[in-house]
Amino acid sequence: MSIETIVHQQKKLFRTSSTKKLEFRVDKLQILRNLLSDNEAMLCEAVYTDFGKPYFEAYSAEIATVLHEIDFHLKNLKSWIKPESAGNSILTFPSKNYLRYQPFGTVLIIGAWNYPIHLIFHPLVGALSAGNTAVLKPSELAPATSALISELAGHYFSQDYLAVVEGGPETNQELLNQPFDKIFFTGSTRVGKIVMKAAAEQLIPVTLELGGKSPAIVHEDVDIEMAAKRIWWGKCMNAGQTCVAPDYAIVHEEVKDKFIRATKKALSQFYSDTPIFDEGYTQIVNRDHYERLLKLLRKCDLLHGGISNDDKRMIEPTLVDADSDDEIMQDEIFGPILPLLTYQNEDDMIEYISSRPSPLALYLFTNNADLEEKVIDRIPFGGGCINDTISHLANPHLAFGGVGNSGFGSYHGKHSFEEFSHKQSILKKPAWPDPDFRYPPYTETKFKWIKRLLK
């Protein structure tokens, strides 16, 4: 079936309004849950085939997170879809005012390779919960996972409701030429601009979940071993191939040496002496990304790590000394290399970070409430944690999304439901009373009444 035909059939189904019924939405969310639960082992194996992600990490980061999201929607959807009462105005009195959440229609969700299950199905939960039909485009850089997602979706859902389209850049372009009602994209800033440009041609609303150089700030007053352990936990997950991974650490000069020692201790607890052979460690997704990371690494001063394995496309967690103008500090690393910068003055550190493109995440390790407030107030970023990394993604009550170069729009929990919905405003007015002063002819007396009402 052609892409054009799929979109046409989904739009036809949507116009029947059947996807808007609560029972229909609940049923489809439960089917999606069954798809993931019934095929857990196959899905984890597919991700392992693509880039060696360990079963524990594949399940916890790819499947469990989506199951948790589905359960949250199933628990709350009935209350979310109810019309929301809105206040009145002296200019519209008497009237009843309310807001309704209406699905956009047929949506396109373009996933990313680094979490090929999570980044397709997590936003899909919001799309289905809101009452849309959906077309999914998994990443071609995770071919085994993409093929399995396509197979499973075809088994559990009809294409006029949920369809998966596989392919490379040409397929993406064909999809972007279709008259979707909403596009949700996760990926690089470069491709995000292409998606946004194509969507603008048809005035299609877009959510962009991108990335950036997310800093981990370590102040001198914090438990350094705790900070190092939590930073490296976030960095090592998926071998650093995570859009919200700590991209670099900026550490108070007084505790630089302590942080280096704490890094070595934390990594020795995480892995064997040779983590590049460890079954609990992930490969770099392909040869091009692997070579890119090695090229960066060759230009750095090593503080810890640096060993690579060409056969397995693995690079051990590596700490490097860095300056702000180094090549590794110019773009998102997306790998297990952590540059270490230092600061002495808080304002200089804040100025350095805030003068760069806004990151998707920021992590601050401190016990200083004043510094916490200053950093949050003065540095624009999508979201983040105080004294932790990445964990904010696990809370469905928190919106997840970027700002500026790291994207726009947000999802997770109710925010996903809202992101895939149009907030429709309704004013309902009774036949009586029907004051004459708002109708022509507009006399001086009516004008005085209007002025009086607005005082």
C-alpha positions in Angstrom: 0.0 0.0 0.0 1.4 3.4 -1.0 2.1 6.1 1.6 -0.5 8.3 0.0 -3.1 5.6 0.2 -2.3 5.0 3.9 -2.7 8.6 4.8 -5.9 8.9 2.8 -7.4 5.9 4.5 -6.4 7.1 8.0 -8.0 10.5 7.3 -11.1 8.7 6.2 -11.3 6.7 9.4 -10.7 9.8 11.5 -13.6 11.6 9.9 -15.9 9.0 11.2 -15.1 10.2 14.7 -14.8 6.6 16.0 -11.2 7.3 17.2 -12.5 10.0 19.6 -14.6 7.6 21.7 -13.2 6.9 25.1 -13.8 3.2 24.8 -12.0 3.1 21.4 -8.9 4.9 22.8 -8.7 2.7 25.9 -9.0 -0.4 23.8 -6.1 0.7 21.4 -3.9 1.7 24.3 -4.4 -1.8 25.8 -3.6 -3.4 22.5 -0.4 -1.3 22.3 0.4 -2.5 25.8 -0.1 -6.1 24.8 2.2 -5.6 21.8 5.0 -4.6 24.0 4.4 -7.1 26.8 3.8 -10.1 24.5 6.9 -9.4 22.5 9.4 -8.2 25.1 12.1 -10.7 24.4 11.9 -10.2 20.6 12.0 -6.5 20.9 15.0 -6.6 23.2 16.8 -9.0 20.9 16.2 -6.7 17.9 17.8 -3.8 19.7 20.7 -6.0 20.7 21.1 -7.0 17.1 21.2 -3.4 16.0 23.8 -2.2 18.5 24.4 -4.6 21.3 22.2 -2.9 23.9 22.1 -5.2 27.0 18.7 -6.8 27.8 18.4 -5.0 31.2 19.0 -1.6 29.5 16.7 -2.4 26.5 13.9 -3.5 28.8 14.2 -0.7 31.4 14.8 2.2 29.0 12.8 1.0 25.9 9.9 -1.0 27.1 9.2 -0.4 30.8 9.1 3.3 30.3 6.5 3.0 27.6 4.4 0.5 29.6 4.5 3.0 32.5 3.3 5.8 30.2 0.4 3.6 28.9 -0.7 2.8 32.4 -0.6 6.5 33.3 -2.8 7.4 30.4 -5.2 4.5 31.0 -5.6 5.7 34.6 -6.2 9.3 33.7 -7.7 9.5 30.2 -11.3 9.6 31.3 -10.7 12.8 33.3 -8.5 14.4 30.6 -11.0 14.2 27.9 -13.7 16.0 29.9 -14.5 19.6 28.8 -12.7 22.1 31.0 -14.9 24.9 32.4 -13.5 28.4 31.6 -14.2 31.7 33.3 -16.6 34.3 32.0 -16.1 37.9 31.0 -18.2 41.1 31.4 -18.1 41.4 27.6 -19.6 38.0 27.1 -22.0 37.7 30.0 -24.2 35.8 30.3 -22.6 32.7 28.7 -21.1 29.3 29.4 -17.5 28.9 28.4 -15.4 25.8 28.2 -12.4 24.2 26.5 -12.3 20.8 24.7 -9.3 18.8 23.7 -9.7 17.7 20.1 -7.3 15.3 18.3 -5.5 16.8 15.3 -6.3 14.0 13.0 -3.6 11.9 11.2 -0.2 12.3 12.8 3.3 11.4 11.7 5.8 10.2 14.3 9.5 10.0 13.1 11.6 8.1 15.6 15.4 8.1 16.3 17.8 5.2 16.3 19.3 5.6 19.7 16.1 4.4 21.5 14.3 2.8 18.5 11.4 1.4 20.5 11.0 4.1 23.2 11.2 7.1 20.8 8.5 5.6 18.5 6.0 4.2 21.0 6.3 6.8 23.8 5.0 9.7 21.7 2.5 7.2 20.1 0.9 6.7 23.5 0.0 10.4 23.5 -1.2 10.4 19.9 -3.6 7.5 20.4 -4.7 8.7 23.8 -5.7 12.0 22.2 -7.7 10.2 19.6 -5.5 10.5 16.5 -4.6 8.0 13.8 -0.8 7.6 13.3 1.9 6.8 10.8 5.2 5.7 12.4 8.6 6.0 10.7 11.3 4.1 12.7 14.9 4.9 12.1 16.6 3.0 9.3 19.8 3.0 11.4 18.3 0.4 13.6 17.0 -2.0 10.9 16.3 -5.1 12.9 14.1 -3.1 15.3 12.4 -1.2 12.5 11.5 -4.4 10.7 10.1 -5.9 13.9 8.1 -2.8 14.8 6.6 -2.9 11.3 5.7 -6.6 11.6 4.2 -6.3 15.0 2.2 -3.2 14.2 0.7 -5.0 11.2 -0.3 -7.9 13.4 -1.9 -5.9 16.2 -3.4 -2.9 14.3 -5.1 -2.2 11.0 -3.2 0.2 8.7 -6.1 2.6 8.5 -5.5 3.3 12.1 -1.8 2.7 12.8 0.8 2.1 10.0 4.5 1.7 10.0 6.5 3.0 7.0 10.2 1.8 6.7 12.9 3.4 4.6 15.7 5.9 4.4 15.9 9.7 3.6 13.8 9.3 0.4 11.0 7.7 2.4 11.2 10.5 4.9 10.9 13.1 2.2 7.9 11.3 0.7 6.2 11.3 4.1 6.9 15.0 4.6 5.1 15.7 1.4 1.9 14.2 2.8 -0.9 16.3 4.3 -0.5 15.2 7.9 -2.3 17.1 10.6 0.7 16.9 13.1 4.3 15.9 12.9 6.4 14.7 15.9 10.1 14.4 15.2 12.9 13.1 17.4 16.5 13.5 16.1 19.2 15.9 15.2 18.9 19.7 14.9 20.1 19.5 11.3 17.3 17.1 10.3 14.8 18.9 12.6 15.2 22.0 10.4 14.4 19.9 7.3 11.3 18.6 8.9 10.2 22.0 10.1 10.8 23.5 6.7 8.7 20.9 5.0 5.9 21.2 7.6 5.9 25.0 7.1 5.0 24.5 3.4 1.7 23.0 4.5 1.3 24.8 7.8 1.5 21.5 9.7 2.1 21.9 13.5 5.4 20.3 14.6 7.0 19.0 17.8 10.8 18.8 17.6 12.7 16.8 20.2 16.3 17.5 19.4 19.4 17.6 21.6 22.5 19.7 22.4 25.4 19.9 24.7 23.8 19.3 28.1 26.1 20.4 30.9 26.7 18.7 34.3 27.7 21.4 36.8 29.6 20.2 39.9 29.9 22.8 42.6 32.6 22.5 45.4 30.0 22.0 48.2 28.6 18.7 47.0 29.5 15.1 47.7 31.9 14.6 44.7 31.7 10.8 44.7 27.9 10.9 44.5 28.1 13.5 41.7 30.6 11.5 39.7 28.6 8.3 40.1 25.4 9.9 39.0 27.0 11.7 36.1 28.7 8.6 34.8 25.5 6.6 35.2 23.7 9.1 32.9 26.7 9.2 30.5 27.2 5.4 30.3 23.6 4.6 29.6 23.4 3.5 26.0 27.1 4.3 25.7 26.3 8.0 25.8 24.0 7.8 22.8 21.2 9.6 24.6 19.9 13.1 23.8 19.9 14.1 27.5 23.2 12.4 28.4 25.6 14.8 30.3 27.6 16.1 27.3 30.3 17.7 29.4 31.1 18.3 33.1 32.0 21.8 34.3 33.5 21.4 37.7 34.6 23.9 40.3 38.4 24.2 40.1 38.8 23.3 43.8 37.4 19.8 43.3 38.7 18.9 39.8 41.2 16.3 41.2 38.6 14.9 43.5 36.2 14.5 40.5 38.9 12.7 38.5 39.5 10.2 41.3 35.7 9.8 41.9 35.3 9.1 38.1 37.8 6.2 38.3 36.2 4.8 41.4 32.7 5.0 39.9 33.6 3.3 36.6 35.5 0.6 38.4 32.3 -0.2 40.3 30.2 -0.1 37.1 32.3 -2.3 34.9 35.2 -4.8 34.7 38.7 -3.5 34.0 37.8 -3.9 30.3 34.3 -2.4 29.8 34.6 -2.6 26.0 34.3 -6.4 26.4 31.6 -6.2 29.1 28.2 -7.6 28.3 26.6 -4.7 30.2 27.9 -2.1 27.8 26.5 -0.9 24.5 28.1 -0.6 21.1 28.3 2.6 19.0 25.4 2.3 16.5 27.5 2.1 13.3 31.0 2.5 11.8 30.5 6.2 10.8 29.6 7.3 14.3 32.3 5.1 15.8 35.0 6.7 13.6 33.7 10.2 14.3 34.1 9.6 18.0 37.6 8.1 17.6 38.6 11.2 15.6 37.4 13.5 18.4 39.2 11.3 21.0 42.6 11.5 19.2 42.6 15.3 19.7 41.9 15.1 23.4 44.1 14.9 26.5 43.0 11.7 28.3 42.4 11.8 32.0 40.9 8.3 32.2 39.9 5.5 29.7 40.3 5.9 26.0 40.5 2.2 25.0 38.4 1.2 21.9 37.5 -2.1 20.2 37.1 -1.8 16.5 35.5 -5.2 16.0 32.7 -4.5 18.5 32.5 -0.7 17.8 33.0 0.0 21.5 34.7 2.9 23.3 35.2 2.7 27.0 33.8 5.5 29.2 36.5 8.2 28.8 37.2 11.4 30.7 39.2 14.1 28.8 40.6 17.4 29.7 39.0 20.2 27.6 38.9 23.9 26.9 35.9 25.7 25.6 37.4 26.2 22.1 38.3 22.5 21.6 36.7 20.7 18.7 34.9 18.3 21.1 33.1 21.2 22.7 31.6 22.5 19.5 28.8 19.9 18.8 26.9 17.3 20.8 29.2 14.3 21.3 26.6 11.5 21.5 29.1 8.9 22.8 30.8 7.8 26.0 33.4 10.6 26.1 33.0 13.3 28.8 35.0 16.5 28.5 36.0 18.1 31.8 36.0 21.9 32.1 36.6 23.9 35.3 35.3 27.2 36.7 36.2 29.5 39.6 33.5 32.1 39.4 29.8 31.2 39.3 28.8 34.1 37.1 31.5 33.2 34.5 30.3 29.6 34.5 26.7 30.7 34.0 27.7 33.2 31.3 29.6 30.5 29.4 26.7 28.0 29.4 24.0 30.6 28.7 25.9 32.1 25.8 25.8 28.8 23.9 22.8 27.1 22.2 20.2 26.1 24.8 20.7 22.5 25.8 17.9 19.9 26.1 19.0 19.1 29.7 21.0 20.7 32.5 22.3 18.9 35.6 23.4 20.9 38.7 25.2 19.2 41.7 25.1 21.5 44.6 23.7 22.1 48.1 23.6 25.8 47.6 20.0 27.0 47.2 21.1 30.4 45.9 23.3 28.9 43.2 20.4 26.5 42.3 18.0 29.5 41.8 20.6 31.5 39.9 21.4 28.7 37.4 17.8 27.8 36.8 16.8 31.5 36.4 19.7 32.6 34.1 20.4 29.6 31.9 17.8 28.5 29.3 17.4 24.7 29.0 14.7 22.2 28.3 14.6 20.4 31.7 16.9 18.8 34.1 17.8 17.6 37.6 19.4 18.9 40.8 21.9 16.3 42.1 21.0 13.7 39.5 21.0 13.1 35.8 18.3 11.8 33.3 15.8 10.9 36.0 13.4 13.7 35.2 12.4 11.7 32.1 10.9 8.9 34.3 8.3 11.1 35.9 5.1 11.3 33.8 4.0 14.4 35.7 7.0 16.4 34.3 6.9 17.8 30.7 9.9 16.7 28.6 11.0 19.0 25.7 13.6 21.4 24.5 13.9 25.1 24.0 15.6 27.0 21.1 18.1 24.7 19.3 17.1 21.7 21.5 13.6 21.8 20.1 10.1 22.9 21.1 6.9 21.3 22.3 6.8 18.8 25.2 5.4 15.5 26.1 5.1 12.7 28.7 2.0 12.0 30.7 -0.8 14.5 30.3 1.6 16.7 28.3 1.6 14.1 25.6 -2.1 14.1 25.5 -2.1 17.8 25.2 0.7 17.9 22.6 -1.4 15.8 20.2 -4.6 17.7 20.9 -6.0 21.0 19.7 -7.4 23.1 22.6 -10.8 24.1 21.2 -12.6 27.1 22.9 -16.4 27.1 23.0 -18.7 29.9 24.2 -22.4 29.1 24.5 -24.8 32.0 24.9 -28.6 31.8 25.8 -31.2 33.5 23.7 -32.1 35.9 26.6 -31.0 38.4 27.7 -29.9 40.0 24.5 -28.9 43.6 25.3 -29.4 46.0 22.5 -26.3 48.1 23.0 -24.0 45.8 21.1 -26.0 46.1 17.9 -26.1 48.9 15.4 -26.8 51.8 15.3 -23.9 52.7 17.5 -25.2 55.8 19.4 -23.4 58.0 21.9 -25.5 56.4 24.7 -24.3 52.9 23.7 -20.7 54.1 23.6 -21.0 55.5 27.1 -22.4 52.1 28.3 -19.4 50.2 26.7 -16.9 52.6 28.4 -18.7 52.2 31.7 -18.7 48.4 31.5 -14.9 48.3 30.8 -14.0 50.5 33.8 
